[in-house]
Amino acid sequence: MASNEQPIIIKKVKKVVHGHHGGAWKIAYADFVTAMMAFFLLMWLISMTTPEQKQGLADYFAPSNVSRSTSGAGGIMGGTAFDETGARMPGTKPQVVMTISTPAQPKSPETAKKEAERTTEMNELMKQMSSRDHRNFQSAAESIRQSMRDNPDLAELSKNVIIDETPEGLRIQIVDQDGRSMFPPGNVEPYERTRLLIEKVAKILVRLPNRISISGHTDANPVTGRPGYSNWELTSDRANATRRIFENAGLANDRIYQVVGKADSEPLFPEDPYMASNRRLSVVLLREAPVTPPGFSP
């Protein structure tokens, strides 16, 4: 007897699974971008280097059996020898240092004009200050000489005073002479005639605005009779005693620039360090302006 039941058909379907691409393409793309960046950076560096720098790079990558000697000034490798008898050891490569200079930005016409105007104004100001210093120095020197001529007590000291103009300013030196000292031997306080001379100088310099430097000097003979007391202490004390005389004569304290003792380190006559004239006081009326102002052409 036939069965009415339908046969059961089992259909097997083979499913093909395709693999996922993953992130490999990202790595490849990153390598490509990096390579392009390196390429453009190389092109930029090549465009910015000088011929001498390019030659230095070529020498660096040259085969080791090629000997090349380059010397002379200029360029990154200027003055360096690259053969085996030069500055490097055989078989080594020279070190290449590459510098990249950024071109200076051009100044605008307005900026250049303002800078030129400021330079002109500064030069004119410095010129005026130098001229004023020169006039003041001449006036002070003549006033000191005139005061000595008018005073019989000071006229005999004219040979003990040296007045000259130096790059620092107007220098007034009160020096010892054989048989006529300005200070008692080894003493800090000057003779009365020396004190009077210093006061006259102070009263003339007090009328000028320039600052003042005072220094004491002596000869090469050491100080005797005072253990531990040398020419350094003696000249410092004498310079300081002179400062007190200046201040008592009316010189403001802020006008004093420096007070120093130099012992026998700066003799007036280096060929004879024991000469009496090496013992002296030096008073310098300092310049307000340098001798040659920056950028000034007379």
Secondary structure, 3 states (H helix, E strand, C coil): CCCCCCCCCCCCCCCCCCCCCCCHHHHHHHHHHHHHHHHHHHHHHHHHCCHHHHHHHHHHCCCCCCCCCCCCCCCCCCCCCCCCCCCCCCCCCCCCCCCCCCCCCCCCHHHHHHHHHHHHHHHHHHHHHHHHHHHHHHHHHHHHHHHHHHCHHHHCCHHHEEEEECCCEEEEEEECECCECCCCCCCCCCCHHHHHHHHHHHHHHCCCCCCEEEEEECCCCCCCCCCCCCHHHHHHHHHHHHHHHHHHCCCCHHHEEEEEECCCCCCCCCCCCCCHHHCEEEEEEECCCCCCCCCCCC
